[in-house]
Structure formats: C-alpha cells, structure tokens
Amino acid sequence: MEPKQAVAALGALAHEHRLAAYRLLVEAGPEGLPAGVIAERLGTPSSTLTFHLQQLLQAGLVTQRRAGRQLLYAMAPASMNALVAYLTENCCGGEAVCAPACGPAAQATRLRKTSAA
C-alpha cells in the first residue's frame, strides 16, 4: 500500500459514523448489507449514510454491488489487510514477528461462544 492510499483509508475511518458503518460491515461478513439496513441499524438518515459509504468506497475499504433495487455494501478485506500490513510493516524494528491483528479479537469471540454453550 502506498502512503496516499493509507492516508485515504485512515481518513475515511476517522469519522464516528463511517467507523460504525465499517465495523457493522465487518460483522456482516462477505455478503455485506443493504444500505437501508445499515442506515436502520445505525440510526442514520439514508442521505447522510450514502455520503459516508461513498467515502469508504472511494478509500477502497468497502465494495458496492447492486441486487435488484438495493445497493449492497461489504467490507473489502484485502484493503484492510493491506492497511494493517502497511502500519505494522516495521513492527518491533524488524526483529520480531507481530501476531496477526485479528488474533485477539477472534480468540475472544471464540471464548465467549464456548463459555456461553
């Protein structure tokens, strides 16, 4: 990832509504969600949400596809992985390998699921 791309991605995430929308799309997985569902879950007017989703789309963090009359948005995992890789490229001075960024969150989720069962 180039520095300009990293700045665009970080800038797109540097807003409360965009960050909330992105996190919602991460939870939804690769199928994504219709824009109307995102707006409803976040309690954001559709016109405002469209602006925020366009910012995420332009930064390459989400994808958009049409299904009938709906616009579906989904996170773009390769873009986030590239951003995390860019940010941690020289982690620990290059002398140690950093654990995957998603490791702790995924592990905590698994632990919650197994303890609830």
N, C-alpha and C positions, 0 to 999 in steps of 0.2 A: 504494500500500500504506500502510496506517495503521501508526503506531508499535507498537500492540499486536500486530498481525499479524507485524511484523518481529521483535519480541521472541520471539514464539511460535516462529517459524521458526528463528531463531538458537538458541533454547533446545533445540529438537528436534535440531538438528545438533551441539549441544555435548556429545556423548557418543560415545565411540570406536566402539561397536557400531552406533549409528544412523548415524553418518557413513560407516562402512564399508558399511552396507546401502544408503544413498543413492547412494554412488559406484558400487556394483555395479549399481544400477538405472539409473543414467545410462549406464553401459557397455552395458546390455541394450537400451536404446532404448525406443521407444514400446510395444512388445509386452509389456515387463516380464518378470517371472519368477514362477514359483510360490513360495509361501512356503517349501516344503520344499527347493527348490533353493537359495534364499537361505541358509537355515539350514545346509545342507550345505557350501556354498562358504565360508561364514564360520566354520564350526565352532562354531556357536552352538546350544544346545538350542532346540527349537521353541517351548517355552513362553516362554522369555526373548526370542526373536526376535519373537514375537507382540506382546509388550509394547512393544518398540522400534518395530515397524512401526506400531502404533497411535499412538504419539507423533508419528511422521512424518505419518500420515494426519490426525490432529487439527490439525496445523500447516498442512495443505494442501499439503505438499511431495510427497506421493505419492497415487496413486489405487488403489482396490481394486476388483476385479471377480471374479465367480465364473465358472469354466469347469468345468462338471460338479461334481466334488467338490473341486476345487482353488480356492484363493484366489490370484489373480494380482495382483501389485503392480507399479506402474510409476511412474516419476518424473512429476511434473506440471510440465512446462517453463514454463508461464505463471507459476506461483508463484515458481519460482527466478528467472525473468527479472524479475518484479516486485520481488523481494528485492534483486537486484543493482541494479536501477534506483533503488530507494529508497536503497541505500547509496551510490550514486555520483551522486545527484541534483544535488549542488552541486560536482561534481568540478572541481578546478582553479579554484575560485572563480567558476565560470560563464564563464570567459574562454576555455576550450579544450574541444574535444570529446574525450572519452576514447575510446580504442579499445574495441571490443567485448570483454567479459570473456572470452569463449571463443576469441578470435582466436589468441593464442599457443599454447594447448593444441591447437587444431585444426590449426594450421600445423605444430607439432612432430610431430603424428601423421602428417600427410601426408608430411613429410620422411622420417620413419622408414620409411614404407611404400615410398616411391620409392627410397630408398637400399638397401632390402632386396631389391628386384626385380632 
